[in-house]
């Protein structure tokens, strides 16, 4: 039986987030046993489709025992459907490599540059649009961020620096501090945005060292979390979010619309309410990026629009996320209404 990590671990040096990271579940059979489904090996494919399983034990503890349809389990458990071929699904779903402008630097949109800070994640989500990304060749943090910083310094139009990955919070805090020290002589960069799943799946990462660094930054700070279901939030996640806010960060949540997981108006309403209860404003609801191996998660655009219409009828406008899709070559995320209506 897995037990959830107590909230007190957020400020306790033992066990630290690195130890909890190393103790993650990496075997699908072990994950099934942990959630009371040890006899259901029929759920598993013959192999991991080239994308290994990784699940922190605290996140697994939020899964419902004995429920093969648990929405958290379905996000991380390898399935046979990943081996199927689907038209339009590719290894580079959003054209990352076409927007590469430096080692680990993607420059898709005006005023913003994105750094692939790390290739590691605390949890491997099966729908990940970068599940095939060549991280070994494209990490911006290599060589003290030198190439990435050179690119940013040379382009005064860049107002916002976005850290993505992988998960940028998989890096040690001192490694993140290397980057922000390098930004000190770039007055055109006024905002740092961090896209991360760690405060949700491994909230212990938001420790004293990290919040001290974050609060010291002379930049506007935005942390975009990624939760797809209200059950991903618990007291430890609430505490991590509170610490991020206390460090001066604006918190947003982005989700992916996933068949069988959150393609339901009640579920999405609960997610928006629960996110805001944790101090995190709903931001984007993404239509699935068409990455090879994830077609079984796809929800059609008309269904997606009906779901968002239902959210508008139930929630105040500030709690309704924008329904969008990312397409290669577009100057911004595109509202789904532009496609379907």
Secondary structure, DSSP 8 states (H G I E B T S, - for coil): ------GGGGG-SSS-HHHHHHT-B--HHHHHHHTT-TT-GGGS-SS-TT----B-HHHHTTS-TT-TT-HHHHHHS--GGGGS--TT-BSSTT-TGGGEEETTEE--STTEEEEE--S--SS--TT-TTTT--GGG--TTGGGGHHHHHHHHH-TT--EEEEESS-GGGS-HHHHHHHHHHTTT-TT--EEEEE-SHHHH-GGGS-HHHHHHHHH-SSEEEEEEE-SSGGG--HHHHHHHHHHHHTTEEEEEEEE--TTTT-SHHHHHHHHHHHHHTT-EEEEEE----BTT-GGG---HHHHHHHHHHHHHHS-GGGS-EEEE--TT-SS-EETHHHH-
